[in-house]
Amino acid sequence: MTAPYASDPALSRGRLHPQAASTTRDAFQRDRDRIVHCSAFRRLRYKTQVFVAPDGDHFRVRLTHSLEVAQVARVIARALGLNEDLTEAIALAHDLGHPPFGHSGEDALEAAMLPYGGFDHNAQTLRVVTALEQRYPGFDGLNLCWETLEGLAKHNGPVHAPGWALAAADAAFALDLDRWPSLEAQVAASADDIAYDNHDLDDGVRAGLFDVADLCAVPFVAECWAAVRARFPTASERRLVPELVREQIGRMVDDLLGETRQRLAGIAGIDAVHGAGRTLVGFSDTMTAAAAELKTFLRARMYSAPAVARLRDPSQLVVTRLFAAYHADVGTLPERWHTTLPVAEPSRARHIADFIAGMTDRFALREYERIIGPSPLPAGVSF
């Protein structure tokens, strides 16, 4: 049984391009399946999460991160009586717009696109699912239902000044950008934070960037480590790190559920969610502070670590030079992208950015070597 404030596929606002209903799946299930089967989702396999993919066989990439976010999100949605399929669809799609090389690549593409309206991966995700995927003969994009698009557009809250992609999506299919998103979208956003922090911690230990003793400088981690050590006093540290991650995720999820249930008191339906004026899914103040301390640790000891930072500049150089090369000589673009290139700016630059944003790390390096020269990444980083 779903709660009264859950999104209901039977009451969906529909799709931009009307289609006959499926005989086997409701609207949200159908969206989830379209996302899983799209080309952009498959390419996440070779896109960087933190370590340039595949810097190690056991580290997360965008695909595994998205699957982990979806798993955490679905658990939370089930506990709150929300629609699990819509939650999962939003979670699975949330990183489809990420360019190669993670945030380094995004920073480089954002700088290149600054004169042409900018770039950010959240907006690019909307562009992927509304325009760039071309799997259907009758329309561009995946023709997702309103609720899925709304969740992707504003899973971090209302958007009062939409940029290039959100403005275009909203003009085609009004998404009520100034109102608060569904609880399913809010759950997907919270699950992203939970998965990101805890699984990056796991990867950081595996990579040798820090150990448990270092992590225990964060009080929340120290408390969780004491709990798992007490349960398994003779286990090795290597065997206990996954248990530490499970402990932390469990505590975060439990805290989020308790706080969210308090905030939902008096929320009678989906209209009240959209008009609530604040985020309804979230941590308590205590857990918010603990999560912030963990993020601070990871920024200092992982994202800025020499092993990660040594690839930042060369990765950005790949994206920067590819954009410049395509923009200077459009004949270097593959035929399908060359023949559909708009003449006028900023559409011309946006078209080139679409091509680069869709690249995997390894394809970006192959393109770099094809039209520019040897890879600027350090020796030993191969694909």
N, C-alpha and C positions, 0 to 999 in steps of 0.2 A: 504494500500500500504506500502511495506517495503522499507527501504532506500537501496541505492546501496551497502552500507558497511555491511548490515545485512547478517547473515548466511542463506543459502537457502537449505531447505531439499531436493529439487530436484537435487541439486549439491553435496549432501553428498558424502564423500569419502567411505561410506559404512561401513560394519561390518566385524569383523575378520572372522566370520563364515557366509557365504552368506545365506540369507533367502529370500523367496519370499516376495514381497511387500504386504502390507496390502491394502485391498480394501476400508477401511474406515478411515485410519489414515496415515499421512505422517511419515517420519522417526523420527522426533523429538517428535511428539505426541506419537508415539509408545514407545519411550524411557521414556517419562514422565510416561506413564501408567505402564511400567515395574517396575519403581522405586517405585511407589505408592503401587503396589501389592506385592513387595518383603518382605521377612521376616524381614530383617534388618530395613526396614522403620517402620514396626509395633512395633518393639522393642524399638524404640525411645520414645514410650509412657512412659516407665519406666526407662528412663535414665536422669540423673541429668543435668540441665542447670546451675543453681547456687545453689539452695536449693536442698538437697538430696531428690530425688523423693520418695514418695509424701509427702514432709515436710509440705505441705499445699495444699488444693484443688485448690486454685486460682493461684498458682505460675506456671511460665513457666517450661516446660520440653523440652527435645530435639525435640520432635515431634511438639509441638506447636510453638517452635522457628523456626523450619524449614518451617512450614506453613506460619508464619508471614514474614519470609525472602522471600519466594516465592511470596507472595502478593505484597510486596514492589518492588521486582525485576520486576514483571510483569507490574506494573504501569510505572516504568522507561523505560522498554523496549518498551512499547506501545508508550510513548511520543517521543522516539527517532527513531521510525520506525524499531525496531529490531525484531527478531523472538521471540515472547513471549513464545512459547512452549519449545524451547531450553533453554531459560533463566530460565523458571520454572523448567525444568528437572534438571539443574545444581544446582539450589537453593534447591530443595527438597532433593537432594542426598548429599549435601556438608558435612553433619555430620554423614553419615552412619557408618563411621569408629570410632566414639567416643566410648571409653570403658565406663564401669559403673563409677559412682561418678565423672563425669565431669573432670575438669583439674587435680583434686587430683588423680583420678584413672589413668589418662594418665601419670602423673609424675611418679607414682609408676611402671606402666608397662614399661615406658621408662627406668627407672633405672634397672629393672629386665632384660630387653633385651639388655642392654648396651654391654655385651660381645658377643652378637649374631647379631649385626647390627642395634640395636636401634628400636625405635617405635615412630610413630607420627600419629595422627588420619587422617590427610589429605592423607597420603600414604595408610593407612589402608582402607580408602574409596575406592581407586582404587582396592585394593585387594578384597574387598567385591564384587564390581560389575564385576570384571574380573575373579574371581576364587571361592570365598566362597559361593555365592548364587548358589544353585543347584536346579533350578526349571525346567530345560529343559533336555530332554533325550539325546540330541546331543552334548551338550557342557556344561562346567562349566561357572559360571557367568551369567550376564544378556545379554551378546552380544550386548552392547550398540553401537551406531554408533560412528564413529571417532570424530565427533564434540562434542559430550557429554563427551567422555573420555578425549579429549583434554581440555575441559573446567574444568573438575574436577582435572586434573593433574596440571594445571598451572593457575588457576583462580587468583592467587596472582602474576603472572608474569612468565617469562621464568625460567626454571630450568636447570642450567648449570652443576650441579653435582648430578644427580638423585641417591637417595638411593635405598634400597632393593626393595620396591614395584614399584616405578616409573620406575626403570631400567628394571624390569621384564615385566611390561606392555608395555614399549617402545620397548623392544626387540621383543615382540610378534606382535606389531601393532604400527609402528613408529609414534610418536605423535608430532614430530617437537618441542621438548622440549626447544630448544634454541630460538624459535621465540615467539612473543607476542601472547596472546590468543585472541579469538574472543571478540567482544564487549559484546556479551551475557554473556560470562564468567566474564568479568570485571564488568558488571552490577550486577551479582549475588554476587560477592565479596563485592561491595559497599553496596548493600542491606543488607548483613550480618552485616556489621558494623552499619548501621543505625538502624536496628531492635534490635541488641544486646544492644547497648547503651541505647536506649530509653525505651525498654521494661524491661531492668534490673533496670532502674530508677523507673519505675512503680512498679516492684516487691519490690524494696528496701523501698519505701514509705509504701506499703501495709504491709511489714514485720515490720515496725516501726524502721528500722535501721537509718533513718533520716527523716526529714520533709521538707516542701517546703522552710522554712526559711533557713535551712542548704543548700539546693540546690541552693538558690539564691546567694550563694557565688561564683557560676560560672556565669560570666557575661551573657553568651548566655542564660542560663536558666532564669536568672533574667529578661532579655529583653522579653522572651517569656511569662513568668508569668505575667508581667505587661500588655502584650497585651490581654491575656485571662481574666485577672481580669477586664480590662477596658470593655471588651465585656459583661461580666457577673458579674457586681459589687455586686450582692446580693447572688450569689451562694456560697455554702459551699466549703471549701478546698477539701473535699472528692470528690465532684462532679467536681471540676476543675482540679484535677490531670490528669484524662484521656484526658481532653481538652488540658492540657499542653503538654502531650505526642504527641497528634495529631499536635499541633502547631509546635513542634520541628521537627517532622518527615516531615511535610509539608515544612518547611523552608530548611531543609537539602536536600530534594528531589529537590526543586526548584533551590537551589544553584548548586547542582550537574548537573542538566539539563542545566543550563546556561553555566557553565564552560565546560561541555562536548561538547556542541554544538560549542563553540569557538575552542576547540581542534580538532574537526572533520573537520574544514574548510580545504579544499584541499584533504581530504581523499576520494578517488574515489571508492574504493571497498575493498573487504575482504583481498586481497593480501596486500594492503597498511596498513590495520590494523595490520596484522601479522608482517609487516616489519617496523612499525612506530618507534620502538626503545624506546617507553615509554608508560606508561599507558594513555589511552585516556579518560577513564571514571573516573571522580574524582571531588573533591571539589575545590573551590577556596582557595587561601591561607588563607583568613579570616576564612572561615568555617573549614578548616583543623585545624587551631589553636583552634577554639572553640570546635571542637570535641575532640581534645587532652586534653583540660582542663576538659571536662566532663569525659573522661576516667580516668584521674588522680583522680578526685573526687570519682568515683566509685571504683577504686582500693583501695583507702584509707578507704572509709566509708562503702563499701559493701563487696568486695571480701576478705578484711582483718578483717571484723567485727567479734566479738566474736561468734555471733550466727552462722556464716558461718564457721569460723575457727575451732570451737569446733569439727566439724565432719571431718576436713581435715586429721588429723593424723590417727584416726581409720579407715577412708575410705581407706587410702593408705595402712594401715596394712592388710585390707582384701585382696586387690589385691596382695600385696607382699607375703603374706603367702599362698594364693592360688597358685600362680606361683611356689613357692618353693615346696609346697606339691605335685602338679602334676608332677613337674620335678623330684622329688626324688622318687615318686612311681606312675608310669604311670597307674597302675591298678586302681587308684582313678578316672581316667577320665571315663566319660560315654562310653559305648561300641562303639558307632559310632566313637567317637574321639580316643579311644584307638586302635581300629583295623586299623585305617588309619594313625597312628602315624609313621612318618619317623624315621629311625634308627639313621641317622647321624645328627650331628649339622652343621650349625645352623637351619636346617629345622625342627628338633625336637622341639627346643625352639619356633620357629616361629609358629608351629602348636598349641602349648599350648597357645601362645599369641593370636592366632586367636580365640581360644575358649573363653578366658577371655574377649577379646575385644568385642565379640558378646553378652556378658551377660548384662542383665538389672541389675539395682541396687538390686532389690529384689531377683533375681536368684543368684547373687553373694553371698548374705548373706545366702541364703538357702544352697548353696554349702559349704560355710565356716562352717556353723553349722553341715553339714553332715560329713565333713572329718576332721575338726579341733576342733570345740567347740563352746561355746556361742559367740554371736556377740560382737565385741569390741565397737560397736556404743553405745552411751549413752542410758540409759533407757528412754523409751518413743518414741524412733525412731523405728517405726515398719512398716511392709509392708504387 
